[in-house]
Amino acid sequence: MLDRRGFIASGGVLALTRGEAAAATAAEAATKDSPAATSDATAGPLYALTPSEAEFLVAVVDAFIPADDLSPSGSDCGVVAFIDQQLAGAYGAGARLYQDGPFQPDNGQLGFGSQSPLTPLAFIRLGIAELDAWVVAQRGAQVSQLPMPALEALLLEVEGGKVALPRIDARAFLAALLQLSMEGFFSDPIYGGNRGKASWRMIGYPGLPATYAKAIKEHRGRRYIAEPRSIADFL
């Protein structure tokens, strides 16, 4: 399992952000036996997700991006709000996907694009329902009710291909959630995630290029430290 910096470097590769027990911080250790979904991230308006679906995502997102000395948790950074807004718009509706078929079975070949009749919203919604039902049957609790160690173990099982869901590929579902979580964590705050520009501050990204282009010559070869600015700062 990767630590927090490994999450940043992993790109689209399936990975969890908790380090090995020896590397866990005191803050992480304090949350080991508490429910995973303790954030108020579901208190705001929801545009596509139901409250229970949002609670599911809070738990998973906070397993991907736990609160630590680098930033608040993923849900506290607005990642769930970002996912909800994306699913409520053109992305969730599959506006740029060809969905008329025929759909080829997954044979391990690359280059065919999406082979599902489901829109991203329908895929995420079905994945939440099926994985939650699987966890209730196998563990006696919903995903949002699992303690963090149990949730991390579950996600590792999914990543390892050990969880079979009735209608969708569990690993593809987890990969989609990880991709959306990364996008929400690092995107411009105007889209609902990266609240307080937390991830930009963490990695030292100054925001829109137009705000620091003139400083390149002066700071060449030296670290450039500036208050990050988003699209909203120019409106």
N, C-alpha and C positions, 0 to 999 in steps of 0.2 A: 504493500500500500504506500502511496506517495504522501509526502508531507505537503504543506501549503505551497511551497515554492515549486514542488513537482507538479501541482495542479496548474500553475501558471505556464509551465514549460510543456505540458502534455499535449497542448493543441486539442485535436478532436479525439485523442486516444482515450478509451475508457479508463478512468482512474478515480480513486477516492482520495480525499485530502488529508485524512488522519495519518499521522506518522506511527511508527511502532511504539509500543508502550514505553520504552526507554527514552524516547524523544518527546513524549507528550508533555505539554506544559501544565502548570498547576491549574490554569483556567480550564483546560480540557478535562483534567482529571476530576474537577469539581462537578462536571456535567455528565459523568459516565453513567450514573444510575438515575438520571432524571429523564422524563419523557423527551423525545426528540423535538416535538412540535410545541414549543413554549412561547413562540414569538407572537406578537400582535399583528403580524403581517397580513392576516386575513380580515382585519377590522375595516379596511378600506373598501370602496366599491369594487365589485367584481363584474366584468363585462362578458365573460364566456364561461368561466368556471363556477361550479356550485361551491358553497362553503366547505363541504366535505372534501371535494377535489382539491381545493386550495390548501386545506390542512394536510392532505397527502403530500402536496408539493412542498409545503413548508418543511416537513420532516426530511424529505429527500434532499432538497436544496441545502438544508443546514448540515446534512451529512457530507455533501460535496464541499461546502464552504462554511466550516465552523467558525464561530467567533473566537478570535485569539488576539495576540498582540499586534497583528498586522492589519486587521479590519474587523468590523462587526460581522455577524453571520450573514449568509446569503439572503435569507428572508428579510433581515433588518436592513439590508442594502437594496431592497425593492425587487429582488430577482423574481419572486412569485408574481408581483404586480406586472413586471415586464412580460412574463410568459402569458399571463392572462390577457393583456392587451394585444400581444401578437396573435394569440389564438382567436381573438375577437375580430381581427381584421383580415386583410387580404391573404396573409400567410396562412392563417387558420382555415380559410376557405379553400386553400389550394389554388389560388388564382393563377399561379404560374406553373402549375403541374398539368401534364397531359393525363387525363383520367378516363379516357374512353376505351382503353384496353385494345387488344387482348393483353392480359397480364400473365407474364411468364413466371413459373415457379422459381424459387430461389435455388439456383444451381451453383452458387459460389462464383459466378463470372461477374466481372466488373464492367461498368460502362453502360448498363441498361437503364440507370436511373430508378426512380420509384416504381415498384411493381405492386402497388396496392391501390384498390379502388377507394380507399379511405382518404379523406382530407386530413391534414395535420391535426385539426381539432378533433375529428372523430377518432383518429389513431391514438392521440394522447388520452382522450376520455375513455376509450375502450381499454387501453393499457392500465390506467388507474383502476378501473373497475375490476379487471381480471387479476391484476397483481394483488389488490386489496383482498379479493375473495380467496385467492390462493393462500395468503398470509393468515387470514382468519381461519381457514380450514386446517392449516399446518401448525400455526403458532397460537391460535386462540385469541388474537387481537388484531386490530387494524394497523396498517403501516404507521399511521400518525400516533398510535399508542405505544409503539415499541420503544424501549430504552435505547439510547444511542448505540451501545455495543451490539445489541441484537439487530438493530437496523443496519449497521455497517456489515455484519455477518450476512444478512439477507442480500444486500447489494453485491457483495462479493460472490455469493451463490449465483445471482442473476448474471453478473459479469462472466462467471466461469461456465455459463451454459447449463447450470444445474436446475434451473426452474423452467418448466414447460407450461405455457399458458394455452388455453383452448384455441384462440383465434389469431393471436399475434405472436411475433417473436419477442421474447422477453429481453434479449440482449439488444435488439434494435430499439425497443422502447427505452431502455436505460440509456443507450447512446443518444437518442433524441433528447431526453431530459438533460443529459450532461451538456450537449451542444447548446440548448436553449439557456441553461444556467450560465454557461460561460459567456454567451452573448449578452445576457442580462446583467452580469456582473461587470463586464468591461465596456458596455455600450455607453453612448452619450446619455446622461441622466434625463434628457428630454423624453426618452422613450419609457421611462418608469423605473428602470433599474439603476444600479450604480448610485444609489442615493447618497447625497453629500459628496459625490465624486470620490467615494472611499477607495475604489480600486485604482483610480488614477493617482491618488495621493500615495497609495501603497507602492506603486511601481515608478513613481516620479514622472508620470506622463502629464505634460502641461495642457493638453486639450487641443483645441482647434489650431491647426498649423498656422493660420493667418495671424495668430497673436504672437508668435515668436520667430517668424521668418527673419525679421531684421536683426535678431540677436544672435544668429548663427555664427557670424564672423567673430563677434566679440567673445563668444563662449566656446569656440572650436577647441576640442580636446579637453574641455572642462565641463563638469556637471552643471546643467542649467536648472536652477530651482525657481519655480514661479507658481503662483496660484493658478490651478487648472481652470480653464474656462470652457463652457459647453455652448451648444447652439443657443440655449435659452438666455445666456448672458449677452447675446447680441440682438435679442428681440425687443 
